[in-house]
C-alpha cells in the first residue's frame, strides 16, 4: 500500500513539474515547482507567420515566466517568418529552428542570439551585450561570410556555426568560456583566433578529427584540444601588473616608551612634502579625467557600431522584402 501511495505521489509530482499546454497558439512545458515555462516541441505541430513569445503566460490562474526554448521547439515550421522573444528568455537547450527556411529576420533578445535566417548573406555583427550564441544559431547559413563578436559572449552552443561553407575566419572574444560540440566547422574554416585563455572546448568542437585551419591561441594552450593537422600561431597574454604598496615608517611603541622623540621636519622639508602631495593629487585627478574620457569614447564608439548594425539589418530586411515582392 505504501509503495502504491509513493508511486502515485511520484506520478503527481512529475505531472506538476512538467506539463505541456497550449497558450495563445504556442506550446509550453510548465514547471510548477518554480513557475517557469519552456517553449516546447509538439509532434506534428508547426508555426506560420509571426510568433510572439511573451515574458509570462497564465494557465489555470497561475502565472509562469518564459525562460527557455526547448530543443526542436519550432523545427519544420516552413511557414514561420519571424519570432519575437522576451527579455526573460535565458536558455536555448538545443537547435530549435531546423527547417525554418522562411525566417526573414534574426531571432534574438538582449542576452542571447538564437537563430539567423538561413539565407542571410554577407556580414553580420552580433549585438553588443549579447552573452550567448544559441545551439544551431548560424547552422547551414551557407551565404554567411563574416560574423563579428564583441567581448561579453561567454558561450557558443552546439552546431552554432556548423555548415557555414563560406565563413572562413572567426575572431572569438576573450570572454569566451565554453564552445559546444560541432559549434565550429573545421571543414571550411581557414583561421580561428581565440583572444582569451579561459575557453573550454567540447569533444569534437570543430566537428572533425583532422583539419588544416590555422588557430591563433595564447602561449601554453594545450594543442591536444584541437584536431590533428591544425596549424598553430601563438601570442603572449599581457602579464598582470602587481600593485605598488607604499608603506609609511611608524614610530615603534617601545621607542615611545623609552622616551625617544619623533623626528621633527624643518619648514623647508614640510613645504617639499606638501608640494609632493599636491603634485600626486593633481596627477591622480588628471588620470581619473583621462580614464573617464576614454570610457565615454568607448561607449560612444559601441553605440555607433550598434546603430550602424541596426541600420544595416533594417536595410537587409527591406531588401529581402522587396526581393520577395
C-alpha positions as CSV (number, residue, x, y, z in Angstrom):
1,X,0.0,0.0,0.0
2,X,2.8,2.4,0.9
3,X,4.5,1.6,-2.4
4,X,1.3,2.4,-4.3
5,X,0.9,5.7,-2.5
6,X,4.5,6.6,-3.2
7,X,4.1,5.7,-6.9
8,X,1.0,7.9,-7.1
9,X,2.8,10.8,-5.4
10,X,5.7,10.5,-7.9
11,X,3.3,10.5,-10.8
12,X,1.6,13.6,-9.4
13,X,4.9,15.3,-8.8
14,X,6.1,14.6,-12.3
15,X,2.9,15.9,-13.8
16,X,3.2,19.0,-11.7
17,X,6.9,19.5,-12.7
18,X,6.4,19.1,-16.5
19,X,3.0,19.7,-18.1
20,X,2.7,20.7,-21.7
21,X,-0.1,23.1,-22.6
22,X,-1.0,25.4,-25.4
23,X,-1.4,29.1,-24.7
24,X,-2.3,31.6,-27.5
25,X,-1.2,29.2,-30.2
26,X,2.2,28.3,-28.7
27,X,3.1,25.0,-26.9
28,X,4.9,25.3,-23.5
29,X,6.1,22.8,-20.9
30,X,5.2,24.2,-17.5
31,X,7.4,23.7,-14.4
32,X,5.0,24.0,-11.4
33,X,7.8,23.9,-8.9
34,X,9.4,27.2,-9.9
35,X,6.6,28.6,-12.1
36,X,8.7,28.8,-15.3
37,X,7.7,27.8,-18.8
38,X,9.6,26.3,-21.7
39,X,8.6,26.7,-25.4
40,X,8.5,23.0,-26.3
41,X,8.1,20.8,-29.4
42,X,4.7,19.4,-30.2
43,X,5.0,16.5,-32.6
44,X,3.3,17.3,-35.9
45,X,2.6,20.9,-35.0
46,X,4.2,23.8,-37.0
47,X,4.0,27.5,-36.9
48,X,3.3,30.1,-39.6
49,X,3.7,33.9,-39.9
50,X,5.0,35.9,-37.0
51,X,5.0,34.4,-33.5
52,X,5.4,36.5,-30.3
53,X,6.6,34.8,-27.1
54,X,5.5,36.8,-24.0
55,X,7.6,37.2,-20.9
56,X,4.9,35.4,-18.8
57,X,1.9,33.2,-19.6
58,X,-1.1,32.4,-17.4
59,X,-2.6,28.9,-17.2
60,X,-5.5,27.9,-15.0
61,X,-5.0,31.0,-12.8
62,X,-1.2,30.6,-12.3
63,X,1.5,32.7,-13.9
64,X,4.7,31.3,-15.4
65,X,7.8,33.1,-16.6
66,X,9.1,32.0,-20.0
67,X,12.8,31.3,-19.6
68,X,13.6,28.5,-22.1
69,X,13.3,27.3,-25.7
70,X,13.4,23.5,-25.8
71,X,15.3,21.5,-28.5
72,X,13.3,21.4,-31.7
73,X,10.5,23.7,-30.5
74,X,10.0,25.3,-34.0
75,X,11.5,22.5,-36.1
76,X,9.9,22.0,-39.5
77,X,7.9,25.3,-39.4
78,X,8.5,26.1,-43.1
79,X,6.0,29.0,-43.0
80,X,7.5,30.7,-39.9
81,X,8.6,34.2,-40.9
82,X,9.5,35.9,-37.5
83,X,9.8,35.1,-33.8
84,X,9.8,37.9,-31.1
85,X,11.4,36.8,-27.9
86,X,11.1,38.2,-24.3
87,X,14.0,39.5,-22.2
88,X,13.2,36.8,-19.7
89,X,14.5,34.1,-22.1
90,X,18.0,32.9,-21.0
91,X,18.3,29.3,-22.3
92,X,18.0,27.5,-25.6
93,X,18.5,23.8,-24.9
94,X,19.4,22.7,-28.5
95,X,18.8,23.6,-32.2
96,X,15.2,24.8,-32.3
97,X,14.7,26.1,-35.8
98,X,15.7,23.3,-38.1
99,X,13.9,23.6,-41.4
100,X,12.5,27.1,-40.7
101,X,13.7,28.3,-44.1
102,X,11.3,31.2,-44.4
103,X,12.6,33.3,-41.5
104,X,13.0,36.9,-42.6
105,X,14.9,38.3,-39.6
106,X,17.2,37.2,-36.8
107,X,15.7,35.7,-33.7
108,X,17.2,37.1,-30.6
109,X,16.8,39.1,-27.4
110,X,19.2,41.4,-25.5
111,X,21.2,38.5,-23.9
112,X,21.1,35.6,-26.4
113,X,21.3,35.2,-30.2
114,X,19.1,32.4,-31.1
115,X,18.8,32.0,-34.9
116,X,19.9,33.7,-38.1
117,X,17.8,33.3,-41.3
118,X,19.4,30.5,-43.3
119,X,19.6,32.6,-46.5
120,X,21.2,35.7,-44.9
121,X,24.2,36.7,-46.9
122,X,27.3,38.7,-46.2
123,X,28.4,40.2,-42.8
124,X,26.6,40.2,-39.5
125,X,27.6,42.0,-36.3
126,X,26.2,40.2,-33.2
127,X,24.6,42.9,-31.0
128,X,26.7,44.4,-28.2
129,X,26.0,42.9,-24.7
130,X,25.0,39.5,-26.1
131,X,26.0,36.8,-23.6
132,X,25.5,33.6,-25.6
133,X,25.1,32.2,-29.1
134,X,22.5,29.5,-29.0
135,X,22.8,26.0,-30.4
136,X,22.3,26.0,-34.2
137,X,22.3,29.8,-34.3
138,X,24.0,30.0,-37.7
139,X,23.8,26.4,-38.8
140,X,23.7,25.9,-42.6
141,X,23.9,29.7,-43.3
142,X,25.7,28.9,-46.5
143,X,25.9,32.6,-47.6
144,X,27.3,33.9,-44.3
145,X,30.8,35.4,-45.0
146,X,31.6,37.3,-41.7
147,X,30.4,37.2,-38.1
148,X,31.6,39.9,-35.7
149,X,31.5,39.1,-32.0
150,X,32.1,41.5,-29.1
151,X,33.6,40.7,-25.7
152,X,30.8,39.6,-23.3
153,X,29.9,36.5,-25.2
154,X,30.7,33.5,-22.9
155,X,29.2,30.6,-24.7
156,X,28.8,29.2,-28.2
157,X,26.3,26.4,-28.4
158,X,26.5,23.1,-30.3
159,X,26.4,23.4,-34.1
160,X,26.2,27.2,-33.8
161,X,28.4,27.7,-37.0
162,X,28.2,24.2,-38.5
163,X,27.7,24.1,-42.3
164,X,28.7,27.7,-42.9
165,X,30.6,26.9,-46.1
166,X,32.0,30.4,-47.0
167,X,32.6,31.5,-43.4
168,X,36.4,31.2,-43.5
169,X,37.6,33.2,-40.4
170,X,36.3,33.7,-36.9
171,X,37.7,36.0,-34.2
172,X,36.4,34.7,-30.8
173,X,36.1,37.1,-27.9
174,X,38.4,36.9,-24.8
175,X,35.4,36.4,-22.6
176,X,34.5,33.1,-24.3
177,X,34.3,30.2,-21.8
178,X,32.5,27.3,-23.5
179,X,32.4,26.0,-27.0
180,X,29.9,23.2,-27.7
181,X,30.0,20.1,-29.8
182,X,30.4,20.9,-33.6
183,X,30.0,24.6,-32.7
184,X,32.7,25.4,-35.3
185,X,33.1,23.7,-38.7
186,X,36.7,22.5,-39.3
187,X,35.8,21.5,-42.9
188,X,35.5,25.1,-44.1
189,X,37.3,27.3,-41.6
190,X,40.8,28.7,-42.5
191,X,41.6,30.7,-39.4
192,X,40.2,30.9,-35.9
193,X,41.5,33.4,-33.3
194,X,41.0,32.9,-29.5
195,X,41.6,36.2,-27.7
196,X,41.4,34.7,-24.2
197,X,42.8,31.7,-22.4
198,X,39.9,30.5,-20.3
199,X,37.9,28.7,-23.0
200,X,36.8,25.1,-22.8
201,X,36.2,23.1,-25.9
202,X,33.7,20.2,-26.1
203,X,34.7,16.9,-27.6
204,X,34.7,17.5,-31.4
205,X,34.1,21.2,-31.1
206,X,35.3,21.5,-34.7
207,X,33.2,18.5,-35.9
208,X,36.2,16.8,-37.4
209,X,39.2,14.7,-36.4
210,X,41.6,16.4,-38.8
211,X,41.6,20.0,-40.2
212,X,44.1,22.3,-41.9
213,X,42.9,25.6,-40.3
214,X,45.3,27.9,-38.5
215,X,44.4,28.6,-34.9
216,X,45.7,31.6,-33.0
217,X,45.9,30.9,-29.3
218,X,47.7,32.1,-26.2
219,X,51.1,30.6,-25.3
220,X,50.7,27.5,-23.3
221,X,47.4,26.3,-24.8
222,X,47.0,22.5,-24.9
223,X,47.3,21.6,-28.6
224,X,45.6,18.2,-27.9
225,X,42.3,20.1,-27.6
226,X,42.3,20.7,-31.4
227,X,42.0,18.3,-34.3
228,X,45.1,16.8,-35.9
229,X,46.7,18.8,-38.7
230,X,45.8,22.1,-37.0
231,X,48.4,24.9,-37.6
232,X,49.1,27.0,-34.5
233,X,50.1,30.6,-34.1
234,X,50.9,31.8,-30.5
235,X,50.7,35.1,-28.8
236,X,51.6,36.2,-25.3
237,X,48.9,37.4,-22.9
238,X,49.8,40.6,-21.0
239,X,51.2,39.8,-17.6
240,X,49.2,41.2,-14.7
241,X,50.9,44.2,-13.1
242,X,51.3,43.8,-9.3
243,X,50.0,46.8,-7.3
244,X,52.7,49.0,-5.7
245,X,52.3,49.2,-2.0
246,X,53.8,52.2,-0.3
247,X,54.3,52.0,3.5
248,X,55.0,54.9,5.8
249,X,57.5,54.5,8.6
250,X,55.9,54.4,12.0
251,X,57.3,55.0,15.4
252,X,57.7,51.8,17.4
253,X,55.8,51.6,20.6
254,X,58.9,50.6,22.5
255,X,60.7,53.6,21.2
256,X,57.9,55.8,22.5
257,X,58.0,54.1,25.8
258,X,61.8,54.7,26.1
259,X,61.1,58.4,25.5
260,X,62.6,58.7,22.0
261,X,61.2,61.7,20.3
262,X,59.6,61.6,16.8
263,X,61.9,63.5,14.4
264,X,60.6,66.9,13.6
265,X,60.5,68.2,10.0
266,X,62.1,71.5,9.1
267,X,60.0,74.2,7.4
268,X,61.7,73.5,4.1
269,X,61.0,69.8,4.4
270,X,57.3,70.4,5.2
271,X,56.9,72.6,2.2
272,X,58.6,70.0,0.0
273,X,56.3,67.2,1.4
274,X,53.2,69.4,0.8
275,X,54.3,70.2,-2.8
276,X,54.8,66.5,-3.4
277,X,51.4,65.6,-2.1
278,X,49.8,68.3,-4.2
279,X,51.6,67.0,-7.3
280,X,50.4,63.4,-6.7
281,X,46.8,64.6,-6.1
282,X,46.9,66.6,-9.4
283,X,48.3,63.6,-11.2
284,X,45.6,61.3,-9.8
285,X,42.9,63.8,-10.9
286,X,44.3,64.0,-14.4
287,X,44.4,60.2,-14.7
288,X,40.8,60.0,-13.5
289,X,39.7,62.5,-16.1
290,X,41.6,60.7,-18.8
291,X,40.0,57.3,-17.8
292,X,36.6,58.9,-17.8
293,X,37.1,60.4,-21.2
294,X,38.3,57.1,-22.6
295,X,35.3,55.2,-21.2
296,X,33.0,57.8,-22.8
297,X,34.7,57.4,-26.1
298,X,34.4,53.6,-26.0
299,X,30.8,53.9,-25.1
300,X,30.1,56.3,-27.9
301,X,32.0,54.0,-30.3
302,X,30.0,51.0,-29.2
303,X,26.7,52.9,-29.6
304,X,27.8,54.0,-33.1
305,X,28.5,50.4,-34.1
306,X,25.3,49.2,-32.7
307,X,23.3,51.9,-34.6
308,X,25.2,51.0,-37.8
309,X,24.4,47.3,-37.3
310,X,20.8,48.1,-36.7
311,X,20.6,50.3,-39.8
312,X,22.2,47.6,-41.9
313,X,19.9,44.9,-40.6
314,X,16.9,47.1,-41.4
315,X,18.2,47.7,-44.9
316,X,18.8,44.0,-45.4
317,X,15.3,43.3,-44.2
318,X,13.8,45.9,-46.6
319,X,15.9,44.5,-49.4
320,X,14.7,40.9,-48.7
321,X,11.1,42.1,-48.5
322,X,11.5,43.9,-51.9
323,X,13.1,40.8,-53.4
324,X,10.2,38.6,-52.3
325,X,7.7,41.0,-53.9
